[in-house]
Every structure is written in structure tokens, then in C-alpha cells.
Amino acid sequence: MMDKGESRQIRVQIRHVLLDVWDPIGVKDVPNAQDEYDSYIGRVYELLMGNSPDRELAEYLFAVVRDDMGLDGAKISDMNATVKALREIQIIPVDSN
């Protein structure tokens, strides 16, 4: 099981990916908007920790863009770079022994 510090570090990394790679509304360079995507971090974290398939991660991000943000023109394939970056996050299990 992961301790709180490790969980926090993964969530920080997810935040950076959402801002730097995903950023569907273009706020990564807006200082006061650095928390814009924080409400999505928890679900992304759950999907990653649950080892969900890439397609499920992409579908979640796509649904957020299309349904929550109301942005037209996005395609599920647009989420591939974000999914790849999320998969590169270091998730190191802690030995409980």
C-alpha cells in the first residue's frame, strides 16, 4: 500500500501532466489558473492505480473535454499524448514488510 507522501507525489505529477500536456482550455501559462484541472486528478489517480486500460483513461479525459467543458471538435485520439505521459508517471509500490 502506498503512503500519503507517495500518493501526494503522484497526484502532483498528474497535475503537471494535465496542465502541460492535456490542457484543453489553454491555461498552463496562466498563474491564477494552475488549479483549473485539480477536480479531475482524483479520478485519473484512481484509473492509474487501478491499472485501467489506456482506452479507459482516454475515454475519461475525452468525456471531460466534451461533456464537462462542452468543447466540440475533440477526438478521443487527441487524448493519446496525455495517456502516454500519465503512464510515464513513476508509480513505485511500497513493500509492506
KAUR-V835474 format. One record per helix or strand of 2 or more residues. SS is the DSSP state (H for helix, E for strand). FROM is the first residue (numbers start at 1). TO is the last residue. If there is no record, write none. Layout:
BEGIN
ss=SS from=FROM to=TO
ss=SS from=FROM to=TO
END
This chain:
BEGIN
ss=H from=4 to=22
ss=H from=31 to=33
ss=H from=38 to=49
ss=H from=54 to=68
ss=H from=76 to=87
END
